[in-house]
């Protein structure tokens, strides 16, 4: 089975995480996501939003480099390694980007295990961008699981452990 990780709005795990969760929790969110990216060995797709430019800032460069390394490893292995813009504040948002990725990579036709991470995931409220990508993929017949490194705003929203890493939710 081929594996694909979709990282939703990784830039929101930078300054937005610090602002919404506090600097310590923001750093924990980035550390969990960085570790998952460093361990990832499958294909990878990134849905970038407005805040992805923050991945180049010195403060958040570790996460940006982990994302670049994961994309490079996938490309070097001949696996999907792609980025697409899908900003929640624009008409072509993360849901449309997810459907475009599903079409481009023929996810519905293949033997894919799709996993998601990034910002934000809300199990209870179902309002997060990660949630909307899960729903958009389900609408086109693709099931996906959410990794525990997905950034959450509420301790009740931490996904069940896909890996041994747990994202630090905002309290």
N, C-alpha and C positions, 0 to 999 in steps of 0.2 A: 504494500500500500504506500502510495506517495503521500508525503506530509507537506502541508503548507501552513505557515504562520502568517496571519494578517495582523499587522500592528496598526492600530487606529490612533490617529492624532498623538504621536509620541511627543510632540512639542508641548502638549498640555501637561505633560509630566514634569515640566521645567518650572518656569515662574508661576504658572497657574497653580501647580501643585503646592508650591511654597506659599502662595497667597491664600489659597483655600484651606490648606491643611496645616500650615506651619512649616518652617524650614526643616525640622527634624523628620517629620512625617514625609515631606516632599523628598528628602534625601533617601528615606527608606523605600519609597515608591520607585525612585530611579535605580536604586541598588538592586531591587528585586527584578525589575525589567532588564537591567544590564546583565544580570546573571543568567536570566532565561535566554537572552539574545546570544550571550557567549556560549551557552550550551546547545543552541539550536543547530541542527544539521540538515534540515530540510529546505524546501523552497520558502521564499519569503516575499511578501507584498506589503508595502507601506502605504497607508492612506494618510497623506499629509494635509494639515490644515494651516491656518495663518500662523500658528505659533511654532511650526517646525523650524523656522529660522533661528529660534532660541537654542536648537541643538548645536549650533556653532559657537555659542557663548562659552567663554572659559569655564564658568561655573557649572555648566551642564555638558561640557564636551565629552565626559566619560560615556554618557548615554549615547551621544551622537556618534562617537567612535565605535561603540558596540554595535549600533545599528549598521554602520558602514561595513564593519567586519562581517556581520551576518549576511549582508547583501553580496559582498565579495566572495565569501565561501560558497554561497548558493550558485552564483554565476560561474565560479571556477569548476564546480561539480556538474555544470550543465542543467541546473535546476532553475525554476522560476526565481527571478530576482528583479522586482519591479517596484516602482513608486508611481503613485497617481495622486493628483490633488483631488480632495473631496472635503471641502470646508463646510462645516455646519451652518455658516452664515451666508452661504451662496446657493444658487439654484442647483448647481452640480455638487451636492453634499456627499457625505460619507456613504449614504445608502445607494445613491446612484453610482458612486465609485465602486462600491462592493459588487453591484450587479455587472458593471463593466469589467471588473476583474474576473468575475465568475465566467463571463462570456469569453473574454480574451484567453483565459487559461483552461477553458472547457471543463470547469469543475464539475458540472452536472453529468458530464459524459465519462469522467475518469474515476479511477479508484483512489479518491482523495480522502485523507483525514485532515480536516480544516480546524485549526485552532486560532483563537483570537486573544489579543492582549492590547494594552494601551489605555487610553482615557476616553471617557469615564465609563465605569461599569456600575450599574445600580440594580441589584437583584430585586429589591423591594419596589422601587419606584419605576423601574423599566424606562427611565428617561435618558440614560447615558448614550453617548455615541457608539460605544461598543455594543450596547443593547440593540441599537437601531441597525447595526451591521448584521448582527445575528438574525434579526427579523427579516432584513432584506434578503439575506442568503436563503433563509428558510422559505421565503416566498417564491424562490426560483428552484426549490428542491434540494438545497444543500444544507446539511446539518453541520453545525460547528460547536466546538466546546470552547469555553472561556478559561484561560489559564489563571492560576492563582495570582500571577503577577499583574493582572489587570488592575489599574488604579481605581480605587473606590473612595467614596466620600463618607460612607457609613460602615461601621464595624459589622453590621448585619449583612453587608453585601459582599464580603470576601467569598469568592467562588470556592467550591470544594477543591481540594488540592489536586491539580493536574500534575504538579511537580512538588518538590519538597520546599519550594520557595513560597513565602507568603507576602503579599503586598501589604504595606502598612496603610490601613485605612485612616482617613481623617476621623477624629473623634468629636 
